[in-house]
Amino acid sequence: MPKILRIINRFNLGGPTYNAAYLSKYLPSDFETLLIGGAKDETEANSEFIVDSLGVKPLIIAEMKREINAKDIIAYRKIKKIIQDFKPDIVHTHASKAGALGRYAAYFTKVPIVIHTFHGHVFDAYFSSAQASFYKMLERRLARISTKIIAISENQKDDLVNKYDICSEDKVKIIKLGFDLNRFQENNSEKREQFREKYLIDENEIAVAITGRLVPIKHHSLFLEAIKYVSSKTTKNVRFFIVGDGEERQNIEQKARDLNLDFVNFTIEKRKALITFTSWIKDVDIVNAGVDVVALTSLNEGTPVSLIEAQASGKPIVTTNVGGISNVVIPNVTALLSESNNVLQFAENLLNLVENEDLRENMTGKGVDFVMERFHYSRLVNEMSELYYSLLNSKIK
């Protein structure tokens, strides 16, 4: 029975956790899988409920934190010891920190097959040019000791091969992420009523939500600038919901004050406002059922889970066009796209969706079949299993 050791940075709310969880749970029974991950980051919601709900019991390496730190050497040694004890045929790492520690540990313990999945990358918008150059150099070295690199979109493959010269084209395999999307089509009338009743949304109010970590890369300041523009132009009753939490919370609230935008922290004060901060909501399907438009303002994305879930819920989208987003949505059919950092273009797209009920109706539901075919976890599991079998067979030969 082939053994798979799967290593992930940490269990935060997003594509990497879902990807690792579904692969650990649903691979064919002729694979034995062990999942290990880092400790929860205090600035993020704990999403171990994702693996718990599937009955997957990961090993937690407390020293493997989000940022580079002195404890990384301890985490590396622990991973190496786990490899020596478990004796995997394949080590498959997910995201940057786990990708570095896990691949080096696998290489020095002579694991036959080493695979890494890029969930986005840190070459744009995260760091200074000097830091970005260092990470590109590191990833090139790591690619040389990797049997296969997984890109989660066509755009990401192009970045890795052509834009950043991380590895050769023949080393990269595109396998898109997969999710359990069925819940986004179940009991939506009841879920809509539940969300709108809780957050005091009247029937004639249009609700717009942005969901995700409150971190710089998500660029919520652009969302606030667009809210300022839309609220000064629209003839409709519209409210905006910021779903999530993180290190940028105070900065985003201060930006709202600077723009004279009325906002409320609904975890503290239950009242209506132009902008409502909800903090984390575990059941995103309830959020999507309750709102009318889903927004994203990121500076960089790999495969944005919130946009896949929005389309599974049948909701129209307004988003920046960065990273793999154009591979995840159908431009001008399920989503209106704008250039990164172009406040006016984003704001005009948002205003168009708010003002034009016919446009919202025409976009509603158009992405359901699209994402169910491309991003359901069963397709992810099948494609990854085929890759594992192929690599294992090539080693035997």
C-alpha positions in Angstrom: 0.0 0.0 0.0 1.6 3.3 -1.1 2.0 5.8 1.7 1.4 9.5 1.3 2.7 12.1 3.8 0.8 15.4 3.2 2.2 18.6 4.8 0.4 21.9 5.0 1.5 25.2 6.6 -1.5 25.5 8.9 -5.2 24.9 9.0 -6.6 28.3 8.1 -9.9 29.0 6.3 -9.1 28.7 2.6 -8.2 26.5 -0.4 -5.1 24.8 1.0 -6.9 23.4 4.0 -9.9 22.2 2.0 -7.5 20.7 -0.6 -5.4 18.8 2.0 -8.5 17.7 3.9 -10.4 16.2 0.9 -7.3 14.5 -0.5 -6.6 13.0 2.9 -10.1 11.8 3.3 -11.1 10.7 -0.2 -8.1 9.2 -1.9 -8.7 5.5 -2.9 -8.3 3.0 -0.1 -5.2 1.6 -1.6 -3.4 4.7 -0.4 -2.4 5.3 3.3 -2.3 9.0 4.1 -0.9 10.9 7.0 -1.6 14.6 7.3 0.6 17.0 9.3 0.3 20.8 9.7 1.5 23.8 11.6 0.0 25.6 14.5 -2.9 28.0 14.2 -2.0 31.6 13.6 -3.5 33.9 16.2 -4.6 36.4 13.6 -6.7 33.9 11.7 -9.8 31.8 12.5 -9.1 28.3 13.5 -10.4 26.0 10.7 -9.5 22.6 12.1 -13.3 22.1 12.0 -12.8 21.4 8.2 -10.6 18.3 8.9 -12.5 17.4 12.0 -15.8 17.2 10.1 -14.3 14.7 7.7 -12.9 12.5 10.5 -9.3 13.4 9.5 -6.9 13.6 12.5 -3.8 15.5 11.5 -0.6 15.7 13.5 0.1 19.3 14.6 3.7 20.6 14.6 3.5 23.6 17.0 6.8 25.0 15.9 5.7 25.4 12.2 4.4 28.9 12.2 3.2 31.2 9.5 6.3 33.5 9.5 10.0 32.5 9.2 11.3 32.2 12.7 14.0 30.5 14.9 11.7 27.5 15.5 11.7 26.5 11.9 14.7 24.3 12.5 12.8 22.4 15.2 9.8 22.0 12.8 12.2 20.7 10.2 13.7 18.1 12.5 10.2 16.9 13.6 9.1 16.6 9.9 12.3 14.6 9.2 11.6 12.3 12.2 8.0 11.7 11.0 9.3 10.8 7.5 11.8 8.4 9.0 9.1 6.7 11.1 6.3 6.7 8.5 8.5 5.9 5.5 6.2 7.5 2.9 6.5 6.7 -0.8 5.3 10.3 -1.6 5.7 13.5 0.3 3.2 16.1 -0.9 3.6 19.6 0.5 1.1 22.5 0.2 2.0 26.2 0.3 5.3 28.0 1.0 6.5 27.2 4.6 5.5 23.5 4.4 6.9 23.4 0.9 10.3 24.5 2.0 10.6 22.5 5.3 8.9 19.4 3.9 10.7 19.2 0.6 14.1 19.6 2.2 13.3 17.0 4.8 12.0 14.6 2.1 15.1 15.1 0.0 17.6 14.5 2.8 15.7 11.3 3.9 15.6 10.1 0.3 11.8 10.0 -0.2 11.3 8.6 -3.8 8.7 11.1 -4.9 8.3 14.7 -3.7 5.4 16.9 -4.9 4.6 20.5 -4.1 1.3 22.4 -4.7 1.5 26.1 -5.1 -1.5 27.8 -3.5 -0.8 31.2 -4.9 2.7 32.4 -4.6 4.6 35.2 -2.7 6.4 36.7 -5.7 3.9 39.6 -6.2 2.4 42.1 -3.7 3.6 40.4 -0.5 7.2 41.5 0.0 9.9 44.0 -1.1 11.7 43.3 -4.3 14.8 42.0 -2.4 12.6 39.6 -0.4 10.8 38.5 -3.5 14.1 37.8 -5.2 15.2 35.7 -2.3 12.0 33.6 -2.4 12.2 33.1 -6.2 15.8 31.9 -5.7 14.7 29.5 -3.0 11.8 28.2 -5.0 14.0 27.5 -8.0 16.3 25.4 -5.7 13.3 23.6 -4.2 11.9 22.9 -7.7 15.1 21.0 -8.6 14.5 18.5 -5.8 10.8 18.2 -6.6 9.5 15.3 -8.7 6.5 17.3 -9.7 5.1 20.8 -9.2 1.3 21.3 -9.0 -0.1 24.6 -10.3 -3.8 25.3 -9.5 -4.5 27.4 -12.6 -3.3 28.0 -16.1 -2.2 31.5 -15.1 -0.2 30.2 -12.2 1.6 27.7 -14.4 2.5 30.5 -16.8 3.8 32.5 -13.8 6.0 29.6 -12.5 7.4 28.6 -15.9 7.6 31.9 -17.9 7.2 34.9 -15.7 9.4 33.8 -12.8 11.4 30.9 -14.3 10.9 28.7 -11.2 11.0 25.4 -13.2 10.6 23.9 -16.6 7.2 23.4 -18.2 7.5 19.6 -18.2 7.8 19.6 -14.4 4.4 21.4 -13.9 1.0 19.7 -13.7 -2.2 21.7 -13.5 -4.7 20.3 -11.0 -7.4 22.7 -9.9 -8.6 22.8 -6.4 -11.8 21.0 -5.4 -14.5 21.7 -2.8 -17.8 20.3 -1.5 -20.1 22.7 -3.3 -23.4 20.9 -2.8 -24.2 22.8 0.4 -24.3 26.1 -1.6 -27.4 24.9 -3.4 -29.3 23.5 -0.5 -32.1 25.3 1.5 -31.1 28.7 0.1 -34.4 30.4 0.8 -34.2 29.5 4.5 -30.5 30.5 4.7 -31.2 33.9 3.0 -33.9 34.6 5.5 -31.7 33.6 8.4 -28.8 35.8 7.3 -30.9 38.8 6.5 -32.9 38.6 9.7 -29.7 38.4 11.8 -28.1 41.4 10.2 -31.3 43.5 10.0 -31.4 43.6 6.1 -34.7 44.8 4.7 -36.2 43.2 1.6 -35.5 46.2 -0.5 -31.9 46.5 0.5 -29.1 45.2 -1.7 -26.4 43.4 0.3 -22.8 43.2 -0.9 -20.3 40.9 0.9 -16.5 40.5 0.8 -15.3 37.4 2.5 -11.8 36.5 3.6 -8.9 37.3 5.9 -8.3 41.0 6.8 -4.7 41.1 5.6 -2.9 43.5 3.3 -3.0 41.3 0.2 -6.8 41.3 0.2 -6.7 45.1 -0.2 -9.9 46.0 1.6 -9.1 49.7 1.3 -10.1 49.4 -2.4 -13.4 48.0 -1.3 -13.9 51.0 1.1 -13.0 53.5 -1.6 -15.6 51.8 -3.9 -18.2 51.9 -1.2 -17.6 55.7 -0.8 -18.1 56.1 -4.6 -21.1 53.8 -4.9 -22.9 55.3 -1.8 -22.6 58.8 -3.3 -23.9 57.8 -6.7 -26.6 55.1 -6.1 -30.3 55.5 -6.0 -30.7 52.1 -4.3 -30.7 51.0 -0.7 -27.4 49.2 -0.4 -25.4 47.8 2.5 -21.9 46.2 2.7 -20.7 43.3 4.8 -17.0 42.6 5.6 -16.9 38.9 6.6 -13.7 37.7 8.3 -11.0 39.1 10.6 -7.3 39.5 10.8 -4.3 41.8 11.4 -5.6 44.6 9.2 -8.9 45.0 11.1 -8.0 48.2 12.9 -6.4 49.8 9.8 -9.6 49.0 7.8 -11.8 50.5 10.4 -9.6 53.6 10.5 -9.8 53.9 6.7 -13.6 53.8 7.0 -13.5 56.6 9.6 -11.2 58.6 7.3 -13.7 58.2 4.5 -16.6 59.2 6.8 -18.3 55.8 6.2 -20.7 54.6 8.9 -19.7 51.1 10.1 -20.6 48.8 12.9 -18.8 45.9 14.6 -21.8 43.6 14.8 -20.2 41.3 17.4 -20.4 44.2 19.8 -23.3 46.4 18.6 -26.4 45.1 16.9 -27.5 48.0 14.6 -27.9 48.8 10.9 -25.0 50.6 9.2 -23.6 51.2 5.7 -20.8 48.8 6.5 -21.1 45.8 8.9 -18.0 43.9 10.2 -19.3 40.4 11.0 -16.0 38.8 12.0 -15.7 35.1 11.0 -18.8 33.2 9.9 -18.1 29.5 9.5 -21.1 28.8 7.3 -20.3 30.8 4.2 -23.2 29.2 2.4 -25.5 31.2 4.7 -23.6 34.4 3.9 -23.8 33.8 0.1 -27.5 32.9 0.3 -28.2 36.2 2.2 -26.4 38.6 0.0 -27.0 39.8 -3.6 -23.4 40.5 -4.8 -20.0 39.0 -3.8 -16.9 41.2 -4.1 -13.1 40.6 -4.1 -10.4 43.2 -4.2 -7.2 41.2 -3.8 -3.8 42.3 -5.1 -2.9 38.6 -5.8 -4.8 35.3 -5.8 -4.1 31.7 -6.6 -7.6 30.1 -6.7 -9.9 32.3 -4.7 -12.3 30.0 -2.8 -14.8 32.8 -2.2 -15.4 33.3 -5.9 -15.9 29.6 -6.5 -18.4 29.5 -3.6 -20.1 32.6 -4.9 -20.7 31.0 -8.3 -21.9 27.7 -6.6 -24.4 30.0 -4.8 -25.4 31.6 -8.1 -24.3 35.1 -7.1 -22.9 37.8 -9.4 -19.3 38.9 -8.7 -17.3 42.1 -8.9 -13.6 41.5 -8.6 -10.1 42.6 -9.4 -8.4 40.6 -12.2 -5.3 39.2 -10.6 -3.6 35.8 -10.4 -5.8 32.9 -11.3 -9.1 34.8 -11.1 -9.8 34.8 -14.8 -9.5 31.0 -14.8 -12.0 30.7 -12.0 -14.8 33.0 -13.2 -16.5 33.6 -16.6 -15.7 37.2 -17.4 -18.7 39.4 -18.0 -21.0 36.3 -17.5 -20.5 35.5 -13.8 -18.1 38.3 -12.9 -17.2 41.9 -13.7 -13.5 42.3 -13.6 -11.3 45.3 -13.1 -7.6 46.0 -13.2 -5.7 45.7 -9.9 -5.7 48.9 -7.9 -8.1 50.6 -10.3 -10.6 52.1 -7.8 -12.8 53.8 -10.4 -13.1 50.8 -12.6 -13.9 48.5 -9.7 -16.4 51.1 -8.3 -18.1 51.5 -11.6 -18.5 47.8 -11.9 -19.9 47.6 -8.4 -22.3 50.5 -9.1 -23.5 48.9 -12.3 -24.4 45.7 -10.4 -26.1 47.6 -7.6 -28.1 49.9 -9.9 -29.0 47.3 -12.6 -31.4 44.7 -11.4 -31.6 43.1 -14.8 -27.9 42.7 -14.9 -27.9 41.0 -11.5 -30.7 38.7 -12.6 -28.9 37.8 -15.9 -25.7 36.9 -14.0 -27.5 35.0 -11.3 -27.0 31.2 -11.5 -24.8 31.3 -14.6 -21.7 29.9 -12.8 -23.3 26.9 -11.0 -22.6 24.3 -13.7 -19.2 25.9 -14.5 -17.8 25.5 -11.0 -19.5 22.1 -10.2 -17.7 20.6 -13.2 -14.4 22.2 -12.6 -14.0 22.6 -8.8 -15.8 19.7 -7.1 -13.6 17.6 -4.8 -14.3 14.4 -6.7 -12.5 15.7 -9.8 -9.6 16.9 -7.6 -9.2 13.4 -6.0 -9.4 11.6 -9.3 -6.8 13.7 -11.0 -4.4 13.6 -8.0 -4.8 9.8 -7.7 -3.9 9.4 -11.4 -0.8 11.5 -10.9 0.3 9.5 -7.9 -0.2 6.2 -9.7 1.7 7.5 -12.7 4.7 8.7 -10.7 4.8 5.5 -8.6 4.7 3.3 -11.7 7.5 5.3 -13.3 9.7 4.7 -10.2 9.0 1.0 -10.4 10.1 0.9 -14.0 
